[in-house]
Amino acid sequence: MAVKVYGTMRSACTQRVMACLLEKGVDFDVVHVDLGVGEQKRPEFLVRQPFGQVPAIEDDGFQLYESRAIVRYYATKYEDQGPNLLGNTLEERAVVDQWLEVEAHNFNDLVYTLVLQLVVLPMMGKPGDLALAHTCEQKLEKVLDVYEQRLSKSRYLAGDTYTLADLSHLPGIRYLMNEAQMEHLVRERNNVNSWWEDISSRPAWKKLLTLAAARF
Amino acid sequence: MAAIRVHGSPFSTASARVLATLYEKEVEFEFVPVDMRAGEHKKESFLSINPFGQVPGFEHGDLKLFESRAITKYVANEYAEKGTHLVCGDSKKKAIIGVWMEVEAHQFDPVSSKLTWELAVKPVYGMATDKAVVEENEAKLAKVLDVYESRLAKSKYLGCESFTLVDLHHLPNINYLMGTEIKKLFDSRPHVSAWIADITARPAWSKVLAMQKQQ
């Protein structure tokens, strides 16, 4: 039975989950949640995700939400299938965790706020806060300088192999470089650029973009 | 035996998270204070410990880590057989615990951190509290705590039936907020209130508070 992913093809957090499932070769179906009409805030959905957000999954009766908890679960459950996204020793796993935390706490909020102000609010016919977006951009420059340094010492964020730490960045960076028109943040940094080229050309990510395009 | 070193400040919520974990696991460690008022964490000398210029930093032999929630997980796993069990269960139980770890990180922390900053930290530095920020985040926190109230009616602790890292991660911000007007949000929710009374009474947490008093 395929995993049911409740969310949307456009949502960065739903994409995080789909990217992981595609890497691991796990079958899934996306059950579309209509964010435009606020379906995620309705009582029927709140039993699935009490904070009224996507994604949520259901796998043969087992339910989870929070995209980073979901990807950790599947990376562990299917450890021996597809690429190892977690690391082997406890120390390697700790370093993967470290960079997942970096994505969640140093990177994500800045990207989220920037995309909200420059892309989402205007799409809804509301004015975005350009000053706030600019502040986020400046902070992101500093964060990506740290990534640039890190990636001069290792091929991927947590070491020499691709892990959840890299995967977790895919949806946010794609939004930054496309809709938010912040390509320069990546292109101006050699190591970050090479890393982005590498991770965004993985077959699983390309497959996701094809699936998403079909639904847009 | 390689020594553990923690670089940080007992007043920093992220540092406190790591200290609480080390005390729960009854693991020896060396604490290296970082003078945040003097901006020591932003200086060149500290960046090799945490390139983002944040506390805490953590060393265990050759292993260097930053990000408090990665550190607590490492400690909990490395010393699984020692002290309090902070992770538990089969893969599905672990996954549910994983959900609530993310909830703390993404639903509770952003909001409670802003309130801690406005109501507990700024006054200490003689800075003015931004009432609009407080109002906005208080409303958000109330909604999050409604979900917690519901969860804690069904489960003794947030992640499962025993105390785990999930509950521990909340301690530093809860500690600050209980000393502010936000206390009423906790007190008015019986299950949340009981849970807070329970987790804040843990001896390991008292040891972190004792470190704060020593500074």
Contacts between the chains, C-beta under 8 A, distances in Angstrom:
chain1	res1	chain2	res2	distance
A	50	B	147	4.5
A	50	B	150	6.9
A	50	B	151	7.8
A	51	B	103	7.4
A	51	B	107	5.7
A	51	B	144	7.5
A	51	B	147	6.3
A	62	B	92	6.0
A	62	B	95	7.8
A	64	B	95	5.7
A	64	B	96	7.3
A	64	B	98	7.8
A	64	B	99	5.6
A	65	B	99	6.0
A	66	B	98	7.4
A	66	B	99	5.1
A	66	B	102	3.4
A	66	B	103	6.4
A	66	B	106	6.9
A	67	B	102	7.9
A	68	B	98	8.0
A	68	B	102	5.4
A	69	B	95	6.5
A	69	B	98	3.8
A	69	B	99	4.5
A	69	B	101	6.9
A	69	B	102	4.6
A	72	B	95	7.6
A	72	B	98	5.5
A	73	B	91	7.4
A	73	B	94	7.9
A	73	B	95	4.1
A	73	B	98	6.3
A	76	B	91	6.4
A	76	B	94	7.8
A	77	B	91	6.3
A	90	B	74	7.0
A	90	B	77	5.8
A	90	B	78	6.1
A	91	B	63	5.2
A	91	B	74	7.9
A	93	B	77	8.0
A	94	B	63	6.9
A	94	B	65	5.8
A	94	B	70	6.0
A	94	B	71	7.8
A	94	B	73	7.1
A	94	B	74	4.0
A	94	B	77	8.0
A	95	B	65	7.2
A	95	B	70	8.0
A	97	B	67	7.4
A	97	B	69	7.5
A	97	B	70	3.8
A	97	B	73	5.6
A	97	B	74	7.2
A	98	B	65	5.4
A	98	B	66	6.3
A	98	B	67	4.9
A	98	B	70	4.0
A	98	B	71	8.0
A	100	B	70	7.4
A	101	B	67	3.5
A	101	B	68	7.9
A	101	B	69	5.3
A	101	B	70	4.8
A	102	B	52	7.3
A	102	B	67	6.1
A	104	B	105	6.1
A	104	B	106	7.2
A	105	B	67	6.9
A	105	B	105	7.3
A	106	B	52	5.6
A	109	B	110	7.3
A	143	B	52	7.3
A	146	B	51	4.6
A	146	B	52	5.9
A	149	B	51	6.5
A	150	B	51	7.1
